[in-house]
């Protein structure tokens, strides 16, 4: 649901995800997370916002295939003061 994705991502991250979905031309994909671990690797405050980087590792099953490992770092931000919850600002593959 694009409305849900928009709510939990920065405008730039939303644009990237929407572009990826548009390129699929309506083809559906199913991803199941079969194992996941998370670890905060960095938390900073800069330019009036808080930024936390979380490393996710585990296994996923895509479209019924065999489980495959994944290792990603998700960068989340929120305003340092005032209203606003955490939103995903970027996802990078860790190797």
N, C-alpha and C positions, 0 to 999 in steps of 0.2 A: 504494500500500500504506500504510494508515493507521499501521501499526506503525513503518514507516520514517520517516514524517512526524513521528510523535511523538518519535522518537529525536533528530531534528535541529531541533526547535522548542521554544520555551518553552511551558509549559502554556497560556498565554493565546493565543499564536499558533496552537497546535494547535486550540484551541476554535474560533477564527475559520475556519480551513481546513476543519475538520469540518462546521461550519455551512454553509459554501458548498457542500461536497460533498453534504450532506443535501438542500439546496434543489434540486439537480439531479435528484433522484429517480431515480438510476440511469442517467441519460443520460451517455454517455461523451463526452469531449472530448480531442482530440489537439492538442498544441502542439509545434511543432518550432522550435528556435532556429537560425536560418540564419546569424546573425552576432551576435557579442557582444564587448563591450569592458568592462573593469572598472577602476575607479579608487578607491582609498581616499580618502575625503573628510574623515574625522575618526577619530581614535583617542584614547580617554580612559580613565582609570581613575577610578571613582566607586563609593562605597558597597560596597567589597570586590569589585568586578567590573570586568572590562575590557569596553569597548564599542567596536566599530569600525563605521563606516558606510561602505558600499561602493556606489558608483553604477555601475549596469549600464545600458549602452545597446546598442542593436543592432536586429535585426529578428527577428520571429517569424512563423510561419505557423500559423494556427489552423484546424483542420478542413479543410485543403486550400485555403483562401482565399489571396489574394495576400499577399505579405510586407508586414508593417506594422511601423513603428518602435515601439520601447518605450524608456522612460527611467524607471528605478526606483532607489530607494535602499533597500538592505537593511541593517537594523541587526542586528548579531550580538553576542552576549555570551558571556562565560565567567567563571568565578571567577578572581579575581586570584591566588589561591594554592590549592594542593590539586588534587584531581581535577576533571575536567570539561572537555569540549571546547567548541568554538564551537557555539552554537545560534542559530537565527533568532528574533529577538525582535519584528521588525516589518518591514513592507514598505510604502513610500510611493511614490506616483507623483510623479515630478519633471516639472516643465513649464518 
